[in-house]
């Protein structure tokens, strides 16, 4: 499995369009125990990305991601901006000067994103955050690459793993963010960030070409 700047553009464009399309749904998920602005904040940031899409430096995949991260994180408010911006920036740093990307590069970039989110959010798996869907999805990514699966098969498996993991957050008590203020009342509802990861991966898997 290998790719190029065109594949990174496809992924990020699909991500941005589906974040904007799911603004209301993500907001409704967040409103259950949070402040309900998750969908709005993300959508405003990625609208900026879409509006200036053709202007981002595409010297290599890493440069493109870091420029995109700067634009998005400057516009997203609350805690989401720094977290999503850090994730994209950390991935971009890993992919700089890699015009051709192998599967192992993608795993390394996403692992760096995860570490960035952990540091920025002072969170870990089990705290009922997007990490609870993202980490198992990246574990599946690595396993599918090692098994020789196609990109399409890998994305479908990642989306399925993320959705199961996101639903499992219903049994957790939120330990980070505004949802943590509700204590045990946060148990029983899905984490908005984890569900967003699952929804976005499902959309990407559906859109990815068969071959």
C-alpha positions as CSV (number, residue, x, y, z in Angstrom):
1,X,0.0,0.0,0.0
2,X,1.5,3.4,-1.0
3,X,0.2,6.8,-1.9
4,X,1.1,10.4,-2.7
5,X,0.0,14.0,-2.2
6,X,-3.1,13.2,-4.3
7,X,-4.2,10.6,-1.7
8,X,-3.6,12.9,1.2
9,X,-5.6,15.6,-0.6
10,X,-8.5,13.1,-1.2
11,X,-8.5,12.1,2.5
12,X,-8.4,15.6,3.9
13,X,-11.0,16.9,1.4
14,X,-13.4,14.1,2.3
15,X,-12.8,14.7,6.0
16,X,-13.5,18.4,5.6
17,X,-16.6,18.0,3.5
18,X,-18.1,15.4,5.9
19,X,-17.3,17.5,9.0
20,X,-19.2,20.4,7.5
21,X,-22.1,18.0,6.4
22,X,-22.4,16.5,9.9
23,X,-22.3,19.8,11.8
24,X,-25.8,19.4,13.3
25,X,-25.4,15.7,14.1
26,X,-22.1,16.2,15.9
27,X,-23.6,19.1,17.8
28,X,-26.5,17.0,18.9
29,X,-24.2,14.3,20.2
30,X,-22.2,16.8,22.1
31,X,-25.2,18.5,23.6
32,X,-26.2,15.4,25.6
33,X,-23.5,16.1,28.2
34,X,-21.3,18.8,26.7
35,X,-21.9,22.4,25.6
36,X,-23.2,21.4,22.1
37,X,-20.7,23.4,20.1
38,X,-18.5,20.6,18.9
39,X,-20.1,20.3,15.5
40,X,-20.3,24.1,15.0
41,X,-16.6,24.6,16.0
42,X,-15.3,21.9,13.7
43,X,-17.4,23.0,10.8
44,X,-16.2,26.6,11.0
45,X,-12.6,25.5,11.0
46,X,-12.9,23.1,8.0
47,X,-15.1,25.6,6.1
48,X,-12.0,27.8,6.1
49,X,-9.9,24.9,4.7
50,X,-12.4,24.3,1.9
51,X,-12.6,28.0,1.0
52,X,-8.9,28.3,0.6
53,X,-8.3,24.7,-0.7
54,X,-6.4,25.6,-3.8
55,X,-4.1,28.0,-2.0
56,X,-2.4,25.5,0.4
57,X,1.3,24.7,-0.3
58,X,1.5,21.2,-1.8
59,X,5.3,20.9,-1.8
60,X,4.9,17.5,-0.2
61,X,2.2,15.8,1.9
62,X,3.7,17.0,5.2
63,X,3.8,20.6,4.2
64,X,0.2,20.4,2.9
65,X,-0.9,19.0,6.3
66,X,0.9,21.5,8.4
67,X,-0.5,24.4,6.4
68,X,-4.0,22.9,6.6
69,X,-3.5,22.4,10.4
70,X,-2.5,26.1,10.9
71,X,-5.6,27.3,9.0
72,X,-8.1,25.0,10.7
73,X,-6.8,25.4,14.3
74,X,-6.8,29.2,14.0
75,X,-10.5,29.1,13.3
76,X,-11.9,26.3,15.5
77,X,-12.8,27.6,19.0
78,X,-12.9,25.8,22.4
79,X,-10.8,22.7,23.0
80,X,-11.4,21.2,19.6
81,X,-9.1,23.6,17.7
82,X,-5.9,22.9,19.6
83,X,-6.6,19.1,19.6
84,X,-7.5,18.7,16.0
85,X,-4.8,21.1,14.9
86,X,-2.2,19.3,16.9
87,X,-3.2,16.0,15.5
88,X,-2.9,17.3,11.9
89,X,0.3,19.1,12.6
90,X,2.0,16.1,14.2
91,X,1.0,13.9,11.2
92,X,2.3,16.6,8.9
93,X,5.7,16.7,10.6
94,X,6.0,12.9,10.1
95,X,5.2,13.1,6.4
96,X,7.5,16.0,5.4
97,X,9.9,15.3,2.6
98,X,8.0,12.0,1.9
99,X,6.5,12.6,-1.6
100,X,5.7,8.9,-1.7
101,X,3.9,7.5,1.3
102,X,4.0,3.9,2.4
103,X,1.6,2.3,4.8
104,X,4.1,2.4,7.6
105,X,4.4,6.1,7.1
106,X,0.7,6.6,7.6
107,X,0.8,4.5,10.8
108,X,3.7,6.5,12.1
109,X,1.9,9.8,11.3
110,X,-1.3,8.7,13.0
111,X,0.6,7.4,16.1
112,X,2.3,10.8,16.3
113,X,-1.2,12.4,16.1
114,X,-2.4,10.3,18.9
115,X,0.5,11.2,21.1
116,X,-0.1,14.9,20.3
117,X,-3.7,14.6,21.3
118,X,-2.8,12.8,24.6
119,X,-0.3,15.6,25.4
120,X,-2.5,18.5,24.4
121,X,-5.7,17.1,26.0
122,X,-4.1,15.5,29.0
123,X,-6.1,12.4,28.0
124,X,-5.7,8.7,27.4
125,X,-7.7,5.8,26.2
126,X,-10.6,5.1,28.6
127,X,-11.2,8.8,29.4
128,X,-14.1,8.9,27.0
129,X,-12.7,11.0,24.2
130,X,-12.0,10.7,20.5
131,X,-8.9,8.6,21.5
132,X,-11.2,5.7,22.4
133,X,-12.2,5.3,18.7
134,X,-9.0,6.6,17.0
135,X,-6.5,4.3,18.8
136,X,-8.3,1.1,18.0
137,X,-8.8,2.3,14.4
138,X,-5.1,2.9,14.0
139,X,-4.3,-0.5,15.6
140,X,-6.6,-2.1,12.9
141,X,-4.8,0.0,10.2
142,X,-1.5,-1.4,11.2
143,X,-2.8,-5.0,11.3
144,X,-4.5,-4.7,7.9
145,X,-1.3,-3.2,6.3
146,X,0.7,-6.1,7.7
147,X,-1.9,-8.5,6.3
148,X,-1.5,-7.0,2.8
149,X,-5.1,-5.7,2.6
150,X,-6.1,-3.1,0.0
151,X,-6.6,0.5,1.0
152,X,-10.4,0.1,0.6
153,X,-10.5,-3.1,2.8
154,X,-8.3,-1.3,5.4
155,X,-10.6,1.7,5.6
156,X,-13.7,-0.4,5.9
157,X,-12.1,-2.4,8.8
158,X,-10.9,0.8,10.5
159,X,-14.4,2.3,10.2
160,X,-16.0,-0.8,11.7
161,X,-13.5,-0.9,14.6
162,X,-14.0,2.8,15.3
163,X,-17.8,2.5,15.3
164,X,-17.7,-0.4,17.8
165,X,-15.3,1.4,20.0
166,X,-17.3,4.6,19.8
167,X,-20.5,2.8,20.9
168,X,-18.5,1.3,23.8
169,X,-17.9,4.8,25.2
170,X,-21.5,4.6,26.4
171,X,-20.2,2.5,29.3
172,X,-17.5,5.1,30.3
173,X,-17.6,8.1,32.5
174,X,-16.1,11.2,30.9
175,X,-12.8,12.2,32.5
176,X,-11.9,15.1,30.2
177,X,-13.6,18.2,28.8
178,X,-16.9,19.8,29.7
179,X,-18.6,16.4,29.7
180,X,-16.5,15.5,32.8
181,X,-18.4,18.1,34.8
182,X,-21.4,15.8,34.6
183,X,-19.7,13.0,36.4
184,X,-21.6,9.7,36.4
185,X,-24.4,11.3,34.3
186,X,-22.1,11.1,31.4
187,X,-22.4,7.3,31.5
188,X,-25.0,6.0,29.0
189,X,-24.2,8.4,26.1
190,X,-21.7,8.0,23.3
191,X,-18.7,10.4,23.2
192,X,-19.2,12.9,20.4
193,X,-15.5,13.0,19.4
194,X,-15.3,9.2,19.3
195,X,-18.5,8.9,17.2
196,X,-17.2,11.7,14.9
197,X,-14.1,9.6,14.2
198,X,-16.3,6.6,13.3
199,X,-18.6,8.6,11.1
200,X,-15.7,10.3,9.2
201,X,-13.9,7.0,8.7
202,X,-17.1,5.4,7.4
203,X,-17.6,8.2,4.9
204,X,-14.0,7.9,3.8
205,X,-14.3,4.1,3.4
206,X,-17.4,4.5,1.2
207,X,-15.8,7.2,-1.0
208,X,-12.4,5.5,-1.5
209,X,-12.1,3.9,-4.9
210,X,-12.3,0.1,-5.1
211,X,-8.9,-0.3,-6.6
